[in-house]
Amino acid sequence: MSSGDEVRLVIPAKPEFLGLARVTAGGLATRLGFTYDQVEDLRLAVDEMCFALTGARGRDGTLELRFELTEAGIAIVGEGHFPSPVSLQWAPISEVVLKALVDEHSLSDGPGGARFLLVKHRATGPAQPGHQRAGEGP
């Protein structure tokens, strides 16, 4: 896996399939050398954004995620492909949570449809005590 690689995942827009998005984000972040805490932060952020697009009951259509791997980390673009316009479900606390979890995020439901962006940068240098890289033992 190298910088500039892109992984695409298309899943039904139903809550029971969101685990696939979390696992994919976590696996890619681990391969990029993210710390365990960073991997978990990214998994939570992906879940939050996907849930904002699908809602608690899910929607007709699909959710497409593009995982763009860069030298600095990972960018995830999520797009909802739904047969009709949607009303995004966004709790005010979500903004606070996402600011703590990722370096950049956005959510929109413009004319192009429902979409989100997440950006998470990889820690540089050696892992800090208590913050081992994912996949490393104690």
C-alpha positions as CSV (number, residue, x, y, z in Angstrom):
1,M,0.0,0.0,0.0
2,S,1.5,3.4,-1.0
3,S,0.6,7.0,-0.8
4,G,-2.0,7.9,-3.5
5,D,-3.8,4.5,-3.2
6,E,-7.5,4.6,-3.0
7,V,-9.9,2.0,-1.6
8,R,-13.6,2.2,-2.4
9,L,-16.4,0.5,-0.5
10,V,-20.1,0.6,-1.4
11,I,-22.6,-0.8,1.1
12,P,-26.3,-0.7,1.5
13,A,-27.4,2.4,3.4
14,K,-28.5,0.4,6.5
15,P,-27.0,0.6,10.0
16,E,-26.2,-3.2,10.0
17,F,-23.6,-2.6,7.3
18,L,-21.8,0.3,8.9
19,G,-19.5,-2.1,10.7
20,L,-17.9,-2.8,7.3
21,A,-17.0,0.9,7.0
22,R,-15.5,0.9,10.5
23,V,-13.4,-2.2,9.9
24,T,-12.1,-0.9,6.6
25,A,-11.1,2.5,8.1
26,G,-9.5,0.7,11.0
27,G,-7.6,-1.7,8.8
28,L,-6.3,0.9,6.5
29,A,-5.3,3.2,9.4
30,T,-3.4,0.4,11.0
31,R,-1.5,-0.3,7.8
32,L,-0.6,3.4,7.6
33,G,1.0,3.2,11.0
34,F,-1.6,5.1,13.0
35,T,-1.5,4.6,16.8
36,Y,-4.1,2.4,18.5
37,D,-5.9,5.5,19.8
38,Q,-5.8,7.1,16.4
39,V,-7.3,4.0,14.8
40,E,-10.1,4.0,17.3
41,D,-10.7,7.7,16.9
42,L,-11.0,7.2,13.1
43,R,-13.4,4.3,13.5
44,L,-15.7,6.3,15.8
45,A,-15.6,9.3,13.4
46,V,-16.5,7.1,10.4
47,D,-19.4,5.6,12.3
48,E,-20.7,9.0,13.3
49,M,-20.6,10.4,9.8
50,C,-22.1,7.2,8.2
51,F,-24.9,7.3,10.8
52,A,-25.6,10.9,9.9
53,L,-26.2,9.9,6.3
54,T,-28.1,6.7,6.9
55,G,-30.1,7.6,10.0
56,A,-31.2,5.1,12.6
57,R,-33.4,3.1,10.3
58,G,-31.3,3.2,7.2
59,R,-32.3,4.4,3.8
60,D,-33.0,3.0,0.3
61,G,-29.9,3.3,-1.7
62,T,-26.2,2.9,-1.1
63,L,-23.4,4.6,0.8
64,E,-20.1,4.9,-1.1
65,L,-16.9,5.5,0.8
66,R,-13.5,6.5,-0.8
67,F,-10.5,6.0,1.4
68,E,-7.7,8.1,0.0
69,L,-4.3,7.2,1.4
70,T,-1.7,10.0,1.6
71,E,1.8,10.6,3.1
72,A,0.2,12.5,5.9
73,G,-2.7,10.0,6.7
74,I,-6.1,9.3,5.3
75,A,-9.0,11.2,3.8
76,I,-12.4,9.6,3.7
77,V,-15.2,10.8,1.4
78,G,-18.6,9.4,2.0
79,E,-21.5,9.9,-0.4
80,G,-25.1,8.8,-0.1
81,H,-26.7,7.6,-3.3
82,F,-30.4,7.8,-2.4
83,P,-33.5,7.8,-4.7
84,S,-34.9,10.9,-3.0
85,P,-33.5,13.9,-1.0
86,V,-32.7,13.2,2.7
87,S,-32.8,15.2,5.9
88,L,-29.4,14.6,7.6
89,Q,-29.5,13.5,11.3
90,W,-26.9,15.6,13.0
91,A,-26.8,15.9,16.8
92,P,-25.1,19.1,18.1
93,I,-22.8,16.9,20.2
94,S,-21.5,15.3,17.0
95,E,-19.6,18.5,16.1
96,V,-17.8,18.4,19.4
97,V,-17.0,14.7,19.2
98,L,-15.7,15.0,15.6
99,K,-13.4,18.0,16.5
100,A,-11.8,15.8,19.1
101,L,-11.5,12.7,16.8
102,V,-10.2,13.9,13.4
103,D,-8.2,16.8,12.0
104,E,-10.9,17.9,9.5
105,H,-14.5,17.1,8.9
106,S,-17.5,18.3,6.9
107,L,-21.1,17.2,6.2
108,S,-23.4,18.5,3.5
109,D,-26.6,17.7,1.8
110,G,-26.4,20.0,-1.2
111,P,-27.6,19.5,-4.7
112,G,-25.0,16.8,-5.3
113,G,-26.5,14.7,-2.5
114,A,-25.5,13.9,1.0
115,R,-21.8,13.7,1.5
116,F,-19.1,13.9,4.2
117,L,-15.4,14.3,4.5
118,L,-13.0,13.1,7.2
119,V,-9.3,13.7,7.4
120,K,-7.0,12.1,10.0
121,H,-3.3,12.7,10.0
122,R,-0.9,10.0,11.2
123,A,1.3,10.7,14.2
124,T,4.8,11.5,13.3
125,G,7.8,10.2,15.1
126,P,7.9,7.3,17.6
127,A,4.8,6.4,19.5
128,Q,4.4,8.1,22.9
129,P,4.3,5.9,26.0
130,G,0.9,4.4,26.3
131,H,0.2,5.2,22.7
132,Q,1.6,2.3,20.8
133,R,1.2,1.9,17.1
134,A,-1.7,-0.4,16.2
135,G,-0.5,-4.0,15.9
136,E,2.6,-3.4,18.2
137,G,2.9,-5.4,21.4
138,P,3.7,-3.8,24.8
